[in-house]
């Protein structure tokens, strides 16, 4: 059980690391001018994140099943998973300058090879891994100076915080609710997909379109590059706040689900 929990923590951290890094692709797409190519590689990154997410559910279910059988409250274990989501986001923030440099190199190689699998194979070579280690860039305070925060809609940021909070605890709350009504376990766990589905729809309806408009306007010269930089930094910041908000939403969400299905 302990080994599974460690794996679950690592998977959660990786999911949120990749998801957070994907925000910064907007910067490269505007700066490099390779909009379509950037989005193609961006979709690959998101696919990896979502594929990793499929491994999370069974491990969480196993954790909750064990807690029900042993009759103990797994609340601290579940909170640890949420902290892993916050940790993955923070780690991504630190790695963003390095990621952007490596992403630019990857784009240039993809433009030459035209093959994503070939690019992945090349990236995994020992020489390239050593080169990646040498290209590490430390974040600097100067990166946050003179950003045009006023041009970013505040409602967009509030929505991103709230929706991220829901997405972070969707699967966890549904599984934790089982501890309140064990006899409805199968029914409640199935609702986790619905919760995350709703969160994904909200992101698609309210966050992605406005973010895309700002990015597209900067790409076409109607906005300054600084607007996209401010957008990315604030979206990542509110994503981190969203994972922390998940700590507050966890128990109320689980109790609400238990009440609904009781």
N, C-alpha and C positions, 0 to 999 in steps of 0.2 A: 504493500500500500504506500509506504514512504517513497519508494522508487517511482511509482506512478505519479505521486504528488510533485516530485522534483521535475519529472518530465512535463507535467501540466504547467508548472511555473515557467519552465523554459519556453514551451510552445506559446504561452500567452505573451511572454516578453518579446519573442520573435515576431509574433503577429502584429503587435502594436509598434514595434520597431520598424517593420517594413511599411506598415500603413502610414506611419508618421513621415517616413522618408519620402513616400510617394507624393506628399503635399508639395515638396520642394521641386518636383519635376516641372511645375509651372514656370519657375524661374529660368530653368535651362531652355525651355521651349521658346520663351520670349527673347532671351539673350542670344541664343545660337541661331534662331530663325528656322530651325528644323522642327516646325510645329508638328507635322504629321508623324515624323520619325520618333520624336519625343513621346508622343501619345502612344505609339505602338509599343515602345519599350516600357512606358508607364503601365500599360495594360498587362504586360507580362509580370511586372512587379506586384500588381494588385491580384493577379491570378495566383501567384505563389502564396500571398497572404491569405486569400480566401480558401485555398486548398489546405493550408495549415490549420485553418479554423475548423475544418471537418474532423480533425483528430481531437479537438478540445472536448466536444460533447460527451463521447464515451468515457473519457477519463474523469470528467466531472461527475457523471452518473455513477461510476464505480466508487468514487469518494463518498458520495451521498448514501449509496447502498450500504457501504461499510459502516457509516455513522449510524444508520437506522438499526442495523443488526447489533452493533455494539452499544447502542443507546447512549450516544454522546452528541453534544451539539457541535457541528462542524463550522460554526460561524467564523472562528479565527482562521481556519483553513481557507474558507471562501474569501475572506477579506485579504488574505495573503495573495490570492490569485489576482484580485483587483489591484493590489499594490504592485504586482508584477506588470500589469497593464500600464500603470503610471511610470514604473521603472523603464519599461521599453520605450515609452514616449520620451522620457528624459534622455535616455541613451541616444535616441535618434536625433534629438536637438543638438547634442554634442557632436554627432557624426555628420550632420548635414553639410558643412563645408567640404569635408572629405568626400562625401557621397556625390556632391555636385561635380567635383573635379573628375571623379571616376566615371560618373554618368556621361560627362562630356567626351571622355576618351572612348567609352563604350559606343556612343553614338557615331563617332568618327569611324570606328572599326566596323560597326553594323552597316554603315553607308557603303563601305568597301566590300564586305563579305556578303551582305544582303541576306544573311542567315542567322536567326536567333540561336538555334542549337549550336552552330559553329562558334558563335560568340561565347556561349556558356562554357563550351569545352575549353576554349582558349583561356577563359578567365580562371578556370580551375587548375591550370598548369602551375607548377611550383614557381617558375620564374615570374609569372604574373602575380601570384600571391605575394611574393617578395616585393614586387614593384608597388602593389597596393599598399603594403605596410609602409613603404618609403614615402608614399604620397599623402600620408595622414596630415591633416591641417587642423590646428587648434582654433576653436571659435574665438573671435575678438569682439570687444565691446564696441569697436568702431562700426561693426556690421549693423548695430541697432541705432546708430546716429542718423539724424535727419530723415527719418522715415515719415511718410505721409499718412499717418494714422487717421487723420480727420476725413480722408476720402473713402474710408472703408465703412460700410453700413453697420451700425452697432447692433441692429436687429439680427443681422446675419451671424454675428459672433455669439449672441445670446442663444440663438437657435442651435448653433453648432455645439455649444457647451451642453445644452439640454439633450440633444439627440445623441451625442457621444456618450452621455451618462446612461441613457436607455440602452444603447448598443453594447456598452461595456458590461452591464449587469443582466442583459436579457436572458442568456442561457443560465447564468449563475442563479438568478432569482427564481427562475422556474424550477431548477433542481433543488434549491434550498427550501422551496415551498413544500417539497415532498416530506420534509421532517415534521411539518405541521399536520399533514394528512397523508400518511404512508399508504393508505388503502386506495388513494387516487393517483398514485405515482405515475403510471403510464400516461394518463390523461393530461396531467399537469406538465410533464416533461415535453409532451408534444407541442405545448403552447409556446415553447422557447423559440421555435422556428417562426411562429407568427409574430412574436415580439420583435425579433431581429429583422423580420421582413418589413414590418411597419417602420422601424428605424431606418432601414435602407431606402424605403420609399420616400420618407421625409427628407433624407439627405439628397435624393435624386430630384425631388420637387423644389426644395427651398435653398439648399446649399450649393450643389453642383452648378445649376444654371447661372446664378449670380456670380460665382467664382469664375466660371467660364467666360462670362461677358467681360469682366474686368481684365482677365488674361488676354482675351481676343482683342479688346480695345488697345491694350498696351502693345500687342503684336503688330497692330495696324497703325500705330503711332498716334492714336487718339488719347492715350494716357501715357504717363511716364512709367518707366521701368520700376521706379520706387513704389508705385502703387501696388504692383504685383508682389514686390518684396514685403511690403507692409501687410498685404493680404495673407501671404504664406505664413509669416511670423505670427500674426494674430490668430489665424486658424489653428496653427500648431499649439499656441498658448491656450486657446479655448478648448482644444482637444485634451490637453493635460488637465485643465480644470474639470472637463467632463468626466475623466477617469476618477478624479477625486470626488466629484459629485456622486459617482456610482457608489461610493461607500455609504452615503446618506440614503440613497435610493434602494439599496439592497434589501434591508429588512421590511420596510413598508411595501415594497413591490411583491416580495415573497408572501407576506401576510394577505395582501389584496388578492393574489392568485389563489391562495389557500381558501380564502373566503368565497371566492367565485365558484370554485370547484367542490367545495365542501358539501 
